[in-house]
Amino acid sequence: MTDPLTATQAEATTDTAIRRSRSLRSDIVFTFALAIGLYLAWVVRDVLVLLYVSALFAVVLMPVVKGITKLHIGKWRPGRGVAILIIFLAVASLATLFFAFALPPVIRDIREFIKELPTRGPQLLSRIRHIPFMQRVDVAALNAKLQDFATNFATYLLLSIRNWASKLFDIVTSIILTVYFMLEGETAYRWFLSFFPVAMRQRLDITLARAETRMGKWLLGQATLMLVLGLSSTIVFLLLNVRYAYALGVLMGIFNIVPIAGAVITVTLAILVAAIDSWGRVIGVAIFYAIYAQVETSFLTPRIMRSSVDLPGLAILVALLLGSAFDGIVGAMVAVPTAVLVAVLLQEYAIQQEPIIAAPHPVDKPQP
């Protein structure tokens, strides 16, 4: 006759073995699924980056959209779709005005410069020889290279059309995705939250809402920096009598949305334009940007960004370096709002706050 206690122990041992077998099988399946998921993410990493950038810009622009929806004319208030349409119409109108007034004189001067390059090239190179340490430059060889570049410039443009078309397609796709995220972002956001247990869903929702507020303030701070650089550079270019002063000032302000790299690209363009007329203007533009870079780095950026996103200057610098290393210009553009998101999540879930211990009240001594 079988002992009931022994049978119970055997059944318990069998159940434990089955659970261990199922647990091991589940771990193996999860490991393979994770590996396949990581591989697929690496294969479509460009698409994932595009989705992330679009979603991030949608989050950053949402405070602007909400601000427009609060406006009202009589009893009419614009909805979210109308607010997005107003933003795009405003941006398109400004871009049309810029291209209509700034591009025609530039194109005309470029055509004249290409026509006069065989005669003006030696004059420009002779100026270069007056610069210290440039006397050893072979002027004849450099002139021949300039003329060859002017001849093959059209061929170079035709060969680079494919790359430009690919970049333009990415930009258009990102704009469309940003619009969709702004229109249907709340539905996607609720679907994302549904993957988390109900107990932690509310806490995550509050944390992400706090991150959204700080990321929206980043746009205000960045717009302030763009406006300051655009106005100051336009004034300096007008005082120096640099060609296309208004166009260069606008470009300086717009490209400042790309930290560090944007201003360097536009100031290089301004130096090249100033070099057409005189070296004094080149020195003036270089001195202006050297002074402005110091003022922006040491005074404007720490104060404006710290008050906007509440991040220390070192964190902003590290975020810019990591973002540019990861995805170049696009990575630098989204580095600061991404750092804000990471900082909020770490502050909520990882950082252990020290308990505040109240100081003991002094014990009153008995009066004699």
Secondary structure, 3 states (H helix, E strand, C coil): CCCHHHHHHHHHHHHHHHHHHHHHHHHHHHHHHHHHHHHHHHHCHHHHHHHHHHHHHHHHHHHHHHHHHCCCECCECCCHHHHHHHHHHHHHHHHHHHHHHHHHHHHHHHHHHHHHHHHHHHHHHHHHHCCCCCCCCCHHHHHHHHHHHHHHHHHHHHHCHHHHHHHHHHHHHHHHHHHHHHHHHHHHHHHHHCCCCHHHHHHHHHHHHHHHHHHHHHHHHHHHHHHHHHHHHHHHHHHHCCCCHHHHHHHHHHHCCCCCHHHHHHHHHHHHHHHCCCHHHHHHHHHHHHHHHHHHHHHHHHHHHHHHHCCCHHHHHHHHHHHHHHHHHHHHHCHHHHHHHHHHHHHHHCCCCCCCCCCCCCCCCCCC
